[in-house]
Amino acid sequence: MSLDLADIKKKSKPARLSADKAGPAGGAREAKSNDLKKVFDFLNKDIAFGKKGLKDLKKEQFYSELNILLTSGTDVRTAMDIVVAEQTKKKEKAIFEDLMNRVLEGISLSEAMEESGQFTAYEFYSIRIGEESGKLNNVLKDLSIYFSKKIKQKKQFTSALTYPLLVLITAVGAVIFMMNFVVPMFEDVFKRFKGDLPALTKAVVKLSNVFSEYLGMILLIIVSIILVLYFVRKKNWYRNLSSKLLLKTPMIGVLVQKIYLARFCQSMALLIGSKTPMLRAIQLIKNMIPFYPYQQALTTIENDILYGKPLYKSMEQFSIFDKRTVSLTKVAEEINQLDTVFAKLNDQYSQELEHRIGMLSSVLEPIMIIFVGLLVGIILIAMYMPMFQLGTSMY
């Protein structure tokens, strides 16, 4: 591995020597070439649509492996070479190769991450703090834990909602099928009855007729609503409204609040522990948490801290921070142990999240099954009630 790195350095050395020997003319040509390169890079960046960074899982693996390699005494360049060699996907391999090449050019890992455009300011700033303070291994470990918990929370939340959503989709499909095929068949039979139909049967038959007649329009309205919501999803008024509705949703609202509160505490513990200034930490976390209420709250907190207001005083203005967090933040500020307190809070909220997500899954499953049973049962009862009446009238 070291021979490969030495070869790369040897190959790059003559180019630098030739540039030095070229004198002023060579320097001018090199400066002009660099300017042209910057222009082309800018244009390419502008016209590159849909470019996405690395996934959270890949970042978690990257920080974890890099921490293990550096802890074992491997230098950054060799560690990056090992990371590149392990990549199987072309896109990810190209990203890490670009990162390694930037490091080989002599810049720091944090600068290489910033220039690559694949990492957030939260990540490369944390790495930079680790490089400057000599605690890079600790920062890498914390980043690995951060993404590991983030992925775990996503998986837990997704698994808790997957089954109820599948049941709901099945229920909607069953109702559509019965309204379009089953109820019309019974309606033809009911026309032969001389007696009056039960009120429930009349309502279901009428609803089936409306449903069959306006099915295309109903689907068009649903698709239109989905498209409108998709295009306005980044508008502040929509983000504000949707987040308020989400937080007021029973069970789900509390869960969402705990998820972002745990993420806030974990981010604060990482940045404050890396000796990041408070104001800079708030700015970075604001860019990391996409939930609108937190972005608005952190914007206000940022301004308050700028004018000397204590963190806990600013936090207590917002309901998204519970009393426990605010009280412990006050104590932590007084004893100068913010990173320790936020780390403990993150652990507590993470455990609470696991418990709540488990409860959500166990509660939603029977509720959805009962809901589907009621829907199908009401339609079947409405269809068979006239037959029961006919059977009793014959005796």
C-alpha positions in Angstrom: 0.0 0.0 0.0 2.8 2.4 0.9 4.5 1.7 -2.5 1.4 2.8 -4.4 1.2 6.0 -2.4 5.0 6.6 -3.1 4.5 6.0 -6.8 1.6 8.5 -6.8 3.8 11.1 -5.1 6.6 10.5 -7.6 4.3 10.9 -10.5 3.0 14.2 -9.2 6.4 15.6 -8.3 7.8 16.2 -11.9 4.7 18.1 -12.8 5.2 20.5 -9.9 9.0 20.8 -10.8 8.2 21.6 -14.4 5.8 24.2 -13.3 8.4 25.8 -11.1 11.1 25.8 -13.8 8.8 27.4 -16.3 9.2 30.7 -14.6 6.7 33.6 -14.7 5.3 32.5 -18.1 4.6 29.0 -16.8 3.0 30.5 -13.6 0.8 32.7 -15.7 -0.3 29.8 -17.9 -1.0 27.7 -14.8 -3.1 30.5 -13.2 -5.1 30.9 -16.4 -5.6 27.2 -16.5 -6.9 27.2 -12.9 -9.2 30.0 -13.6 -10.7 28.2 -16.6 -11.0 25.0 -14.5 -13.0 27.0 -11.8 -15.3 28.4 -14.5 -16.0 24.9 -16.0 -16.5 23.4 -12.5 -19.0 26.2 -11.7 -20.9 25.6 -15.0 -21.0 21.8 -14.4 -22.3 22.4 -10.9 -25.1 24.6 -12.2 -26.3 22.2 -14.9 -26.0 19.0 -12.8 -29.6 18.2 -11.9 -30.6 15.5 -9.3 -27.2 15.1 -7.8 -27.4 13.3 -4.5 -24.9 12.8 -1.8 -23.9 9.6 0.0 -26.6 7.7 1.8 -26.7 7.7 5.6 -25.8 4.0 5.7 -22.7 4.5 3.6 -21.7 7.5 5.7 -22.0 5.5 8.9 -19.8 2.7 7.4 -17.3 5.3 6.2 -16.9 7.0 9.6 -16.9 3.7 11.5 -14.2 2.1 9.2 -12.1 5.3 9.1 -12.2 5.4 12.9 -11.0 1.8 13.2 -8.2 2.4 10.7 -6.9 5.6 12.3 -7.2 4.1 15.8 -5.0 1.2 14.7 -2.3 3.6 13.6 -3.0 3.9 9.9 -2.5 7.3 8.3 -5.3 9.1 6.6 -4.1 8.6 3.1 -3.6 4.8 3.5 -7.0 4.6 5.2 -8.7 6.4 2.3 -7.0 4.0 -0.1 -8.4 1.0 1.8 -11.9 2.6 1.9 -11.8 3.1 -1.9 -10.6 -0.4 -2.6 -13.6 -1.8 -0.7 -16.3 0.0 -2.7 -18.3 -2.1 -5.1 -20.6 0.5 -6.6 -19.2 2.8 -9.3 -20.8 6.0 -8.1 -19.6 5.5 -4.5 -16.2 4.4 -5.6 -15.8 7.6 -7.7 -16.8 9.7 -4.7 -14.3 8.2 -2.4 -11.6 8.2 -5.1 -12.1 11.9 -5.6 -11.9 12.3 -1.8 -8.6 10.4 -1.7 -7.1 12.3 -4.6 -7.9 15.6 -2.8 -6.1 14.3 0.3 -3.1 13.2 -1.8 -2.9 16.7 -3.2 -2.0 17.8 0.4 -5.2 19.2 1.8 -6.9 18.1 5.0 -9.7 15.5 5.1 -12.2 18.1 6.2 -11.3 20.4 3.3 -11.5 17.5 0.9 -15.0 16.6 2.2 -16.1 20.2 1.9 -14.8 20.5 -1.7 -16.4 17.2 -2.8 -19.9 18.5 -2.1 -21.1 15.1 -0.8 -21.0 16.0 2.9 -22.9 18.5 5.0 -21.4 21.4 6.8 -22.2 19.6 10.0 -19.9 16.7 9.0 -16.9 18.4 7.5 -16.9 21.1 10.3 -16.9 18.4 12.9 -14.0 16.7 11.2 -12.1 20.0 11.0 -12.6 20.5 14.7 -11.3 17.0 15.3 -8.2 17.6 13.2 -7.4 20.9 14.9 -8.0 19.5 18.5 -6.2 16.2 17.9 -9.5 14.3 18.6 -10.3 13.1 15.1 -10.8 9.5 16.2 -13.4 10.7 18.8 -15.2 12.8 16.3 -15.3 10.0 13.7 -16.7 7.6 16.4 -19.4 10.2 17.3 -20.4 10.7 13.7 -20.6 7.0 13.2 -22.9 6.7 16.2 -24.9 9.7 15.0 -25.7 8.1 11.7 -26.2 4.7 13.2 -28.9 6.0 15.5 -30.5 8.0 12.8 -30.7 4.9 10.5 -32.1 2.9 13.4 -34.8 5.4 14.2 -35.8 5.5 10.6 -36.0 1.8 10.4 -38.0 1.5 13.6 -40.5 4.2 12.5 -40.8 2.7 9.0 -41.4 -0.8 10.3 -44.0 0.5 12.8 -46.0 2.1 10.0 -45.5 -0.4 7.2 -48.0 -3.0 8.4 -50.8 -0.5 9.2 -50.3 1.2 5.8 -50.5 -2.1 4.0 -53.7 -2.9 5.8 -55.1 0.5 5.0 -54.3 0.1 1.3 -55.9 -3.4 1.3 -59.0 -1.9 3.0 -59.3 0.8 0.3 -58.8 -1.8 -2.4 -61.5 -4.0 -0.9 -64.0 -1.2 -0.6 -63.4 -0.1 -4.2 -63.9 -3.6 -5.4 -67.1 -4.2 -3.4 -68.5 -0.8 -4.4 -67.9 -1.4 -8.1 -68.7 -5.1 -8.5 -70.3 -6.6 -5.4 -72.9 -4.0 -4.5 -74.2 -3.5 -8.2 -74.8 -7.3 -8.4 -76.9 -7.1 -5.2 -78.7 -4.0 -6.5 -80.0 -5.9 -9.5 -81.5 -8.5 -7.1 -83.0 -5.8 -4.9 -84.9 -4.3 -7.8 -87.1 -7.4 -7.8 -88.1 -6.9 -4.2 -91.5 -5.2 -3.8 -90.8 -4.2 -0.2 -88.9 -1.2 0.9 -85.1 -1.6 1.5 -83.5 -0.9 4.9 -82.0 2.5 5.4 -78.5 1.1 5.6 -78.9 -0.8 2.3 -80.2 2.3 0.6 -77.3 4.4 1.8 -74.7 1.8 0.6 -76.4 1.4 -2.8 -76.6 5.1 -3.3 -72.9 5.5 -2.2 -72.0 2.7 -4.7 -73.8 4.6 -7.6 -72.0 7.8 -6.8 -68.7 6.0 -6.4 -69.1 4.2 -9.8 -70.2 7.4 -11.6 -67.6 9.7 -10.3 -64.7 7.2 -9.8 -62.6 8.8 -12.5 -63.1 12.3 -11.1 -62.3 11.1 -7.5 -59.0 9.6 -8.7 -58.2 12.8 -10.7 -58.8 14.9 -7.6 -56.6 12.6 -5.4 -53.8 12.7 -8.0 -54.1 16.5 -8.3 -53.9 17.0 -4.5 -50.8 14.8 -4.4 -49.2 16.7 -7.2 -50.0 20.1 -5.6 -48.6 18.9 -2.2 -45.5 17.7 -4.0 -44.8 21.0 -5.7 -45.5 23.2 -2.6 -43.7 20.8 -0.1 -40.7 23.2 0.2 -42.9 26.4 0.7 -42.6 27.7 4.2 -46.4 28.2 4.7 -46.9 24.5 3.8 -44.0 23.3 5.9 -45.4 25.3 8.9 -49.0 24.0 8.4 -48.0 20.4 7.8 -45.6 20.3 10.8 -48.3 21.7 13.1 -50.8 19.1 11.9 -48.2 16.3 12.3 -47.3 17.4 15.8 -51.0 17.4 16.8 -51.7 13.9 15.4 -52.4 11.5 18.2 -49.4 9.2 19.0 -47.5 10.2 15.8 -47.0 13.8 17.0 -45.3 12.9 20.2 -43.1 10.3 18.4 -42.0 12.9 15.8 -41.2 15.4 18.5 -39.1 12.9 20.4 -37.2 11.8 17.2 -36.1 15.4 16.4 -35.4 16.2 20.1 -33.1 13.1 20.3 -31.4 14.2 17.1 -30.9 17.7 18.5 -29.4 16.5 21.7 -27.0 14.1 19.9 -25.9 16.9 17.6 -25.3 19.3 20.4 -23.3 16.6 22.4 -21.1 16.0 19.4 -20.4 19.6 18.5 -20.0 21.0 22.0 -17.8 18.0 22.9 -15.6 18.9 19.9 -15.2 22.4 21.3 -17.4 24.0 18.7 -18.6 27.5 19.7 -22.2 27.5 20.8 -23.3 29.9 18.0 -21.6 27.9 15.3 -23.1 24.7 16.7 -26.7 26.1 16.5 -26.1 27.2 12.9 -24.9 23.7 11.9 -27.7 21.9 13.6 -30.2 24.2 12.0 -29.0 23.0 8.6 -29.0 19.4 9.7 -32.5 19.2 11.0 -35.0 19.7 8.2 -38.1 19.9 10.5 -39.6 23.4 10.1 -40.4 24.1 13.8 -36.8 23.3 14.8 -35.4 25.4 12.1 -37.5 28.4 13.2 -36.7 27.8 16.8 -33.0 27.5 16.2 -33.0 30.7 14.1 -34.5 32.6 17.1 -32.1 30.8 19.5 -29.2 31.8 17.3 -30.2 35.5 17.5 -30.7 35.3 21.3 -27.3 33.8 21.9 -25.7 36.4 19.7 -27.1 39.0 22.1 -26.0 37.2 25.2 -29.1 35.3 26.2 -28.6 31.9 27.9 -29.4 28.9 25.9 -32.1 27.5 28.3 -33.8 30.9 28.4 -34.2 30.9 24.6 -35.2 27.2 24.5 -38.1 27.6 27.0 -39.9 29.8 24.5 -40.7 26.8 22.3 -43.0 23.9 23.1 -40.8 21.5 21.0 -38.3 21.5 23.9 -39.8 19.8 26.9 -39.3 21.0 30.5 -36.8 18.3 31.3 -34.5 19.4 28.5 -34.8 23.0 29.4 -34.1 22.4 33.1 -31.1 20.2 32.5 -29.7 22.6 29.9 -29.9 25.3 32.6 -27.9 23.2 35.1 -25.5 22.2 32.3 -24.8 25.8 31.5 -24.1 26.6 35.1 -21.6 23.8 35.6 -20.2 24.0 32.0 -21.1 20.4 31.2 -23.4 20.9 28.1 -21.9 18.0 26.1 -22.3 15.5 28.9 -25.9 16.5 29.7 -26.9 16.5 26.0 -25.3 13.0 25.6 -27.3 11.7 28.5 -30.5 13.3 27.2 -29.9 11.7 23.8 -29.5 8.3 25.4 -32.7 8.7 27.4 -34.8 9.9 24.4 -33.4 7.1 22.2 -34.5 4.5 24.7 -37.9 6.3 25.1 -38.3 6.3 21.3 -37.7 2.5 21.0 -40.4 2.0 23.6 -42.9 4.3 22.0 -42.3 3.0 18.5 -42.9 -0.6 19.8 -46.1 0.6 21.4 -47.2 2.4 18.3 -46.7 -0.8 16.2 -48.6 -3.0 18.7 -51.5 -0.5 19.0 -51.9 0.4 15.3 -52.0 -3.2 14.0 -55.2 -4.3 15.9 -56.8 -0.9 15.2 -56.3 -1.2 11.5 -57.6 -4.8 11.5 -60.7 -3.7 13.3 -61.1 -0.8 10.9 -61.0 -3.1 7.9 -63.4 -5.6 9.5 -65.9 -2.8 10.2 -65.8 -1.5 6.6 -66.3 -4.8 5.0 -68.7 -5.9 7.7 -71.0 -2.9 7.2 -71.1 -3.4 3.4 -71.9 -7.1 3.8 -74.6 -6.5 6.5 -76.2 -3.8 4.3 -76.3 -6.3 1.3 -77.8 -9.2 3.3 -80.3 -7.3 5.5 -83.0 -7.3 2.7 -82.6 -11.1 2.3 -83.1 -11.6 6.0 -86.2 -9.5 5.8 -87.5 -11.5 2.8 -86.8 -14.7 4.7 -88.7 -13.6 7.8 -91.7 -12.3 5.8 -92.1 -15.8 4.2 -93.0 -17.4 7.6 
